[in-house]
């Protein structure tokens, strides 16, 4: 059994769910996973930025890296799928990502990491191929996994195990496209109250010329002008500013130096803060 580092991003975040998922992954991979609960008001946006940051963190190493497995379980909030959205997989270098087919999570990877397509799996097709080829599963067990609504617990760790073992898992390619939305939103509010936005600072109109931008103040119900700065130390103490943050490919952050931008502006993850064409 290969001991592979596993990171799981999930919106099934209660202690019972985390314990079950951790135990199942540890049993299959021989190592305790890092399970990151994403249970805020916009888990899709948080997962998109977190996945991008996670894959980016494996770069600039100066040499070979240890392969990493990332599991992403954030279903689209569209109610389109009768028994849950399908799961797909792709590789980023040596790293393997198994994820729900969620455009909001995958699209940023197309823009900033060059992801062109993913391999989409069908639960029944994969389970039946495994049972016929390499897995000791009875027809009743296959049916149990196929019919369950809790596929992130029962199916995804198996899929990941079989992929890391090099099994011939059936799948169909699906193209991934960059996001088309023009709204800039808060993806993550960090522990300092900085609002990590979902776009690079250089994509914000007026940022490079250090102009001020009209930012939505949710607390006051109006737009206020916030100046752009090159780096956080350039923002005057106690003042708000928009600057290059620590996430993504130079993604912007709305900050208050020495304070909390989330508190000052009344913002939380998922909130729209400005429009790219404004």
Buried (B, 14 or more C-beta within 10 A) or exposed (E): EEEBBBBBBBBBBEEEBBEBBBEBBBEBBEBEBBBBBBEBEBBBBBBBBBBBBBBBEBEEEEEEEEBBBBBBBBBBEEEEEEEBBBBBBBEBEEBBBBBBBBBBBBBBBBBBBEBEEBBBBBBEBBBBBBBEEEBEBEEEBBBEBBEBEBBBBBBBBBBBBBBBEEBEBEBEEBEBEEBEEEBBBBBBBBEEBBBBBBBBBEBBEBBEEEEEBBBBBBEEEEBBEBBBBBEBEEBEEEBBBBBBBEBBBBBBBBBBBEBBBBEBBBBBBBBEBBBEEE
